[in-house]
């Protein structure tokens, strides 16, 4: 990429193919901002990363455990302690909460999909939201016991780890005491792999 796409003050050698930066601008709603000078890190895979030159601090988060950038460039922060997912501008201004299809119970994972939709995982399962943050559906609700982690494959399927910790004969899809990796097709709302 050309230098015009880099944050101010970042210089890149012509042999570098990709630069990643977590730079987030700050303004008055932010409680504090610190500026750090960091060096570029060169990785064997040809990637170059640079640490943020500014940090963003948002007050009053209760148990933040996950974050993603939404299609409108706002930030979504998963707060396990408050059982909610809050939205903030890149300047730290509170924009509201994402309204779930059912109340979140200890949410922990959030993933922005290539389509702009998002998925949020909590203790009760996975909820899918449209790119305009409206609840769409619960994903694979009939087969998920307790899931961990979220990812998307190149076919747009949601990937999660499902654990059945139930003692006894209760089986949805994963056998008791076992763990499976689920690939969920959100178009048909089924585990397909």
N, C-alpha and C positions, 0 to 999 in steps of 0.2 A: 504494500500500500504506500501511497505517496505521503510525504511529510505533512501535507495539509490535513491529514486525518488523525494526526497524533496530538496528544495533549501538549500545551505549551511547555517548552523546556525539555522535551524528550527528543533526543537525537538518536537516529538509528543508522547503522552501517548498511551499505547497499546490499550486503549478502543476507540480510534479515528478511524473512518472508512474512512473518506475522508478529504482531505486537498485541499483548493483552494488557489492559490497565483497568484498575478498579477505581479510577478517579471519580469522585462525586463532588460537584461544586457545593459550596456552603453559602448560607445567607443568614439573616437575622433570626429566624425561628429556631435555629440550631443552638443548643446550649453551649457547645464549645467546638472549636476547630483547632487542630494542630497541624502544622506544616512540617513535613519531614523530608530530608533529602535522602533518596535511596538510589541504589545502582540498578542497572539492568541485569537480569539473570538469564544466561544463555543455557538452553537445554539441548540434550543430544538429539531430540526429535526435530530440531530446527525452530522450536518456539522460543520466543523471547518474552519474558514477563517483567513488568516493572511494578514495584509497590506503589500504593496510592500516595500521592503527594499531599493530599488533604484527607482527613477523616471526618466522618459525620457521626455525631452523637445525638441520639434521640432519647429524651427523658421518659420516664414512667413506663418502660416496657417491662412486662411481668413474664419472665421466663422465655425470652426469645430464643428459638431453636432453629429457625429456618428463614431463608430470604430468597426472593427471586425478583427479577425485573419483568414487569408486565408489558403487554404490547403497546400501552400508551406511555411507556418509559417511567411510570411510577414504580415504587418499590412495594412489595407485599411482604410483611414480616409475620411469621407464625409465632404466636405467643402461647406456649403451653400452659403457663401459669394463669393466664387470663381466659383460656379457652376461646381464643379468637384469632382472626387474621386481620391485621390492620394495614391500611395503605398510607403511604407517605410520598410526597413529592421528592424529587432528588435534592431539594433544599431542606428537607426535614419537616415540612408542613404536613400535619395530620389531614388525611383526605377522607377518612371514614373506615368502616370495617366491611369485609366481604360477608354478605348475608348467606349463611349455609342453608341447605335443604332441611337439615335438622341441626340442632345445636352441636357445636364441636365439643368433643370430650378429649382433652389433652392432645390437640393437634401437634404434629411434629414434622411433617414433610410437605413441601410444596414444590410443584414443577410447572414451569411455563412450557407448553408444548409448541412445536413448530407452527401449528395452525394459529397460535395466539390464545387458544383455550388454556385453562389451567386445571390441575388436579391437586387436591389437598387430602392428605391422609391423617386420620385421627385414630383413637382407640376403637372406633366402631366401624371403620372401613375407609373407602375412598369416595370423595365427591368430585364430580366433574362440573366445571363452570365454563361458560362461553367467554369469548375474548372481551365482552362487555361486562363480565363478572356476574352474570345471572346464573343461578343454579340450573343445571341441566338434568343430572341424574346421579344416582348412587351406582358405582361400578361393581359388577360381579358380586353383588351383595349376597346372593344365595350360596356362594361357595367360599367366600373369604372368612377365615377364622380370625386370625390376627396377622396383619400384614406389616411389613417393615420396608422402608425405602421406596423410592419412585424413580423410574427412568422411562425414556421413550426410545423405541427402536426405529430403524430407518423405514419401517412400514407404518409408523404412527401408532403402534400398539403400546399400551402402558405395561411396564414391567414392574413387578413387586415380588417380594419374598413372603410366602404364606406359611405360617406355623400353626399346627394343631396341637395345642398343649392340653387338650381335654383328655381326662382319663376316662376310659370306658369305650362304648361303641358308637359315640356320636361322630359321624363322618359326613362332611359336606363334600369334599373332594380330596383333601389331604388327609392321609391316615393319621390316627392319634400318635403323638410323639414324633411325627415326621415334619419335614420342611420341604416345600416345593417352590419353584420359581414360576410365577404365573405371567403369561402374556395375554393381556386383555384387549380384545378388539372392541373399541368403544362404539363402533357403528352398529354392532349387533349385541353389545353389552354381554359378551361371553368370554370365558377363558378359552383360548384357541390353541394353547401350547403349554 
